[in-house]
Amino acid sequence: MGEAMATEAIKVSARFPVTPERLYRAWLDSTEHGRFTGGGADIEPVVGGRFMSWDDYITGMLLQLEHARRVVMTWRTTEFPDDAPDSRLEVLFVPEGEGTRLTLIHTDIPSGDGDKYEDGWIDYYFEPMQRYFRKIAAEESKPHATHLAAMKKGAAPVRKKTGATAAKKTVVAKPKKKSPAPKKSVGKKARDTAAANRKAARRKSAKLAKKNAARKSAARVARKTAGKAKIRKGNRLAKRLAQGKKSGKGKKK
């Protein structure tokens, strides 16, 4: 039997201004996962279901699901060596104040790639997720703020009518004129074009993410190589000096 491949492990975390249940649902929802990362996602939210994000750059399988608490999955990218097994990702959702502490425990990463994927989690997940969920939290707090303002003024809070009441109001209201058929077809064409543009933007973003990751990896390798070269040069110089001292001592004798 051959020796096991060397691996690395990392742990990263960040706080988000939404509940664990809200964050858990977003993580396992294909559409929302794609929105908060910026890359296309396709997720089967069941044990044994397949997981894909960043337009097939990341793939895996869901192994364990604990609602609003924990997700365990296999995880690999297209940059993993062909003979490397899948890594393991554990996602923890822990309440923290009025928000959630999201912690990622990523193990069995191919040796030498730990720093690259740690940077990737921060740059391509945590940072866009912070912007996305801050916006969500702000939008969800607006109705509450409107209610408090109305209470202070002594007026009844504004409420949206739903159900039967809303249906009656729609019947009484003046009917809107129907748009001619040509305008509908133009609207569909515009929506299709916008969808195609968004898809192209996601692909471009994914390619840029891969390119940036490759650059960072190359820079780290270059720094390590340069450092080793300096050490070797210093060792050779020290060796020459030591030999010179020995030969000098021999002449004096």
N, C-alpha and C positions, 0 to 999 in steps of 0.2 A: 504494500500500500504506500502511496506517495505521501509526502508531508502535507499537512493542512496549510492552506494559503494564509499568509499573515494578514490581519485585519486591524481596523481602528474603530474607536467609538467616540461619539460626541454627544453633548447635551446642551440644548439651547432653549430659552424660554422668553416669553414676552406677555405683557398684560393687555387685554382688549376690553373696551367699555361695553360689553354685552354679556348676557348670562351664559353659563356653560351649555344650557340646552340650545340656545340660539346659535352658539359657535359650533356645537356638535352637528346640528342640522346642516349648517352651511358647509362644513367640511365634507359631508357625505352627499351633498347635492351637486350634481354635474354642472348645472347652470350657474349656481352661485359660486362654486369652487373656481370655475373659469373666470367669473367676474372679479373675485378678490385677488386672483393671481395675475390676470391678464392673458393667460394661455388657455387653450381649449381643454376641457376635461370630460371624461366619460366614466361614471362610477355606478357600480351595482351595489347599493347599500345593504348587503346581506353577507353573512359569514360564507366565505367561499367565492364571493363576488369579485370581479376584476376591477382594477383601479388604474386609470390613466389620467395624466395631467401634463400640462405644457406641451400640448399637441404631440403626444406619444413619446416625448423625451423621457418621461417618468412612467413606469408601469409597475404593477404589483397586484397582490391578492389580499383581501381582507380576511384575517385569521380570527380575530376576537372583536366583539362589539359590546360595550357596556354603556347603555344609553346615558348621554350627557356626562359621562365620566371617563371613558377610555376606548381607544381604538388601537388594535395591533394589526400590523400588516407586513407583507414582504415588500421590498422596495429596491428598484434598480433603475439606472439610466442607460441610455444608449452608449455612454462612455465607459461602462463597466467592461473589463476584459471578458472575452467570450467564455473563458474557463472559470470565471469568478461566480460563486453562488450568489443568490439574492441576499441583500442586507435585510435587517429587521428594524422596523420603525414602530415605536410605541408613542402614541399621542395621548397626553393627559389633560383633562379639562378640570381645573380646580377653582372653586369660587374664591374671589379676592375682592373684598369690599363690595361695590356694586357691579363689578366686572368679573373677568375670568383670567386666571393665569394659565396660559397654554404652554406646555412643556413637551419638547420632542426629545426622546431618548433614541438615538440612532446608532445601532451596533452592526458589526460584521461588514464594515466599509472596507473596500480594498486598500491595502497598505499604501500610504502616501497621499490618499485622497481626502483625509479627514478635514483638513483646513479648507479645501475647495468646497466641500459640501456644507460645511458650517457657514461659510460666506454666502453660499447659495440660499440657504434657509433664511438668512437675514435679508439679503438683497432682493430675492424674488418671491418670498412669502411674507415674512413679518412686516416689512416696510409697506408694501402695497395693501396688506391686510389692515394695518393701522389706519391708513387713509380711508379705506372702504368702510370699516366698522365705526370710525369716528363720525363719518357722514350718516350712517344708519342710526347711530345713537342720537345725533342731533335732530334728525327727522322724526324719530319716535318721541322725542321730548317736546316737540312743538304743540301737540294737542293738550298736554298737561299744562304748558305755560299759558296757552290761550284760556284754559279753564280757570287758572289762578287769577289772571288779569280780569276776567269777567266777575269773579267772586269779589275782588277788591272794589270794583266799580258798582257793586250791588246789582248787577244784571245777571240774568240767567245765562249759563254757559251755552255756547253754540253747539248744537248736536246735529249730526248727519242722520237724516231719516232713512230707515231701511225697511225691508219687508213690505207688508201690505200698504203702509202709509206712503212709502215711496212709489209704489205701483199706482195708487190712486192719483197722486200728483202728476205722474207721467201721462195718465189718460186725460186729465183736465188741461194740461199744458198744450199750447199751440203746436201742432205737428210741424216738424222741420221738413223743408223741401229736400227731396232725394237728389243726390248728385247724379248727373248723367253718367252713363256707362263708361265713356272715354276717360273721365277723371278717375274712376275707380281703377282702371287698368294702369293709368299713369302712376297712381299711388302704389300699386303693387310693384311696379317696375322700380320705383324709388326705394321701396323697402328691400327688394332683392339686391339692388345695388349697394345699399347701406350695409346689408348683411355680408355681402361679398367683401366690402371694404374692411369691415370689422374682422373677418376671417383672415384677410391678408395682413392686417395690422398685428393680429395675434401670432401669425407665422413669423412676421418680421421681428416681433418682440422676442419670440423663442430663439430665433437664430442669433439675435444680439446677445441674449442671455448665455447661449452656448459659447459664442465668440469671446465674451467678457470672461467667462469661466476659464476658457483655454488660455487667454492672456495672463490671467492671474496665476494659473498653474505654471506657465512658462517662466513668468517672472520669479516665482519661488524657486524653481529648478535652477535658474540662472544665478540667483543669489547664493544658493547652497553650493553650486559648482565653483563660483568665484571665491567663496569662503574657504572651501577645501583647497583650492589652488594656492591661496595665500598661506595657509597652514603648511602645505608641502614646501613652498618656497622658503618659509621661515625655518623649517626643519633642516633643509639643505644648507642654508646659510649658517645655522648653528653648528652643523656637523663640520663644515669647512673651518670655522673658527676654532673648534675643538681640536681638529687635526693640526692646525697651524700652531696652536699652543704646545701640543705634544712635541711636534718637530722642533720648536724653539727651545724647549727644555732639553732636548737631546743635544743640541749644538752647545749649550752652556756647559754641559758635562764634559 
